[in-house]
Amino acid sequence: MRRVRGRSFGCLSAVLMLLSFGISGAQGALEAGAVLGASGDGFERAQAPRAFAFPEDHGVKPAFRTQWWYLTAHLRDGQGQPFGVQFTLFRQGLLAPAQAPDRASPLGSNALWMAHLAITTPEGHHAEERFARDALGLAGVTPAPFRAWLEDWTLEAAPGAGPAPFPATLSATVEIGGQRQRLTLTLGAPRGPVLQGDSGLSLKSRETGSASYYYSYTRMAASLTLTPLRGGVPREATGLAWFDREWSSGALAPEQVGWDWLALHLASGHDLMLFRLRRADGSVSGVQEGTLVAPDGQSARLPPGAYRFEPVPGATWEGPGGGRWPVRWRLTLPALGVDAVVSAVRVDQHNPLTVPYWEGMVCLEGDGESCGYLEMTGYEPPTDAGPRSVE
């Protein structure tokens, strides 16, 4: 296991962990089109809708190459100041189960794990990542009772949670402003599960097998406490959370360089998920999806013509790698009478990790109650670096 900050981790395990839909961008040779183009030979692929089973599907799917468990929460303290939390746990299969050798050593592993934890406070944005091999209980997921962890970063369901992984608590230690703090995020009963795409089959490109199985719990009450480990006054905030579960063995198409994903809690009680995949020139690759969840929990798939979600021209933030990240987006959803700008609460919610990406809290301008999370990848400029040795 190795803990990493910044961009220092460059060994084979980092490259293998990044062969997924879950993160992208460009750092040297680690660009989305190349890294995500890896073969899934030997692993099962998401090719047709399936019957989901809970709580079993909250657990590990070793027959698939890549999977992740993803939690975000947007909150405000008593003075109305914004706070954001992102926790993502990734599992990357190295060998399909049929190809995996028997391993006598307790250190033997056919998979690797990676976790991201990012915190937005009124003072700034902070991100960390950790890696672990699939051995010795360093990381893992159990479906019932639900528990997802890497070291002491743990998302754990409350006793008696039932088939949903919530109510639950996220517990972690994290460095904020040079000080280690204890993060506790308490999550209430969920709305969902919501099956994304075609009954849970979410296309990533038009190529066969380039899809994932994807479901969400779209709305949970959330309470955050940040407690300095060496003394100090705890900080508290309340808001809403969103949880995604996804697994796949596919890859992005060669022309796809990244994507934009939005999960938004509207003040009307509706929940909205949108994503689109992009070519290098910024155009949509032909794959985009939307889901609208009504206050009563009923969900509907949105065809592309039912909404618009586009960057506001010129409204970008330049990241440390030279990328220009759109931080204001025009959202039009005629079915709800929405025509507004989605804006970042901080423009610098950038995760400068092994592969950099932007992930942070956003709100509708003029409506502080309609907030959520935006993820953007692939805006880092291409580099001229050739393939790196990873041996």
GIDAGI-V797406 format. One record per residue. N is the residue number from 0. D_CENTER is the distance of its C-alpha to the mean C-alpha in whole Angstrom. Layout:
# GIDAGI-V797406
<<N	D_CENTER> <N	D_CENTER>>
This chain:
# GIDAGI-V797406
<<0	22> <1	21> <2	19> <3	18> <4	18> <5	18> <6	19> <7	21> <8	20> <9	22> <10	23> <11	22> <12	20> <13	17> <14	18> <15	18> <16	14> <17	13> <18	14> <19	11> <20	10> <21	6> <22	8> <23	11> <24	14> <25	17> <26	19> <27	22> <28	22> <29	18> <30	18> <31	15> <32	19> <33	20> <34	18> <35	16> <36	19> <37	20> <38	22> <39	21> <40	25> <41	25> <42	22> <43	22> <44	20> <45	19> <46	22> <47	23> <48	22> <49	22> <50	23> <51	21> <52	22> <53	21> <54	20> <55	21> <56	18> <57	15> <58	17> <59	17> <60	18> <61	20> <62	21> <63	18> <64	17> <65	13> <66	11> <67	8> <68	7> <69	5> <70	7> <71	8> <72	12> <73	14> <74	17> <75	21> <76	24> <77	27> <78	28> <79	25> <80	23> <81	20> <82	17> <83	13> <84	11> <85	8> <86	8> <87	6> <88	8> <89	9> <90	13> <91	15> <92	18> <93	21> <94	24> <95	24> <96	26> <97	29> <98	29> <99	28> <100	31> <101	32> <102	31> <103	34> <104	32> <105	30> <106	28> <107	28> <108	24> <109	23> <110	19> <111	17> <112	14> <113	12> <114	10> <115	9> <116	10> <117	11> <118	14> <119	15> <120	19> <121	22> <122	23> <123	20> <124	16> <125	16> <126	13> <127	14> <128	13> <129	15> <130	16> <131	18> <132	20> <133	20> <134	24> <135	25> <136	23> <137	21> <138	18> <139	17> <140	16> <141	19> <142	19> <143	22> <144	22> <145	18> <146	17> <147	14> <148	15> <149	16> <150	19> <151	19> <152	16> <153	16> <154	14> <155	18> <156	19> <157	22> <158	26> <159	26> <160	23> <161	24> <162	22> <163	19> <164	17> <165	18> <166	20> <167	18> <168	18> <169	15> <170	18> <171	17> <172	19> <173	18> <174	20> <175	21> <176	23> <177	25> <178	25> <179	24> <180	22> <181	22> <182	19> <183	19> <184	17> <185	19> <186	17> <187	20> <188	20> <189	18> <190	18> <191	18> <192	17> <193	16> <194	16> <195	15> <196	17> <197	20> <198	20> <199	17> <200	17> <201	15> <202	17> <203	15> <204	19> <205	22> <206	23> <207	24> <208	21> <209	18> <210	16> <211	14> <212	14> <213	12> <214	13> <215	12> <216	13> <217	13> <218	16> <219	17> <220	19> <221	18> <222	20> <223	19> <224	22> <225	22> <226	25> <227	26> <228	27> <229	31> <230	32> <231	31> <232	30> <233	27> <234	25> <235	24> <236	21> <237	21> <238	18> <239	16> <240	13> <241	10> <242	9> <243	7> <244	9> <245	10> <246	12> <247	14> <248	17> <249	17> <250	17> <251	16> <252	20> <253	22> <254	22> <255	18> <256	17> <257	14> <258	12> <259	11> <260	9> <261	10> <262	10> <263	14> <264	16> <265	20> <266	23> <267	25> <268	22> <269	21> <270	17> <271	16> <272	13> <273	13> <274	12> <275	14> <276	15> <277	17> <278	20> <279	22> <280	24> <281	21> <282	22> <283	20> <284	20> <285	22> <286	18> <287	17> <288	16> <289	16> <290	17> <291	19> <292	19> <293	23> <294	24> <295	25> <296	22> <297	23> <298	21> <299	22> <300	20> <301	21> <302	23> <303	22> <304	26> <305	25> <306	22> <307	22> <308	19> <309	20> <310	20> <311	23> <312	26> <313	26> <314	23> <315	21> <316	21> <317	22> <318	19> <319	21> <320	21> <321	23> <322	20> <323	20> <324	17> <325	18> <326	18> <327	20> <328	19> <329	22> <330	21> <331	24> <332	24> <333	27> <334	27> <335	26> <336	28> <337	25> <338	26> <339	24> <340	22> <341	19> <342	19> <343	17> <344	18> <345	18> <346	18> <347	17> <348	14> <349	13> <350	12> <351	15> <352	14> <353	15> <354	13> <355	13> <356	11> <357	11> <358	8> <359	11> <360	13> <361	15> <362	18> <363	21> <364	24> <365	26> <366	24> <367	23> <368	22> <369	20> <370	16> <371	13> <372	10> <373	10> <374	7> <375	10> <376	11> <377	14> <378	17> <379	18> <380	22> <381	23> <382	25> <383	28> <384	27> <385	28> <386	27> <387	26> <388	28> <389	26> <390	28>>
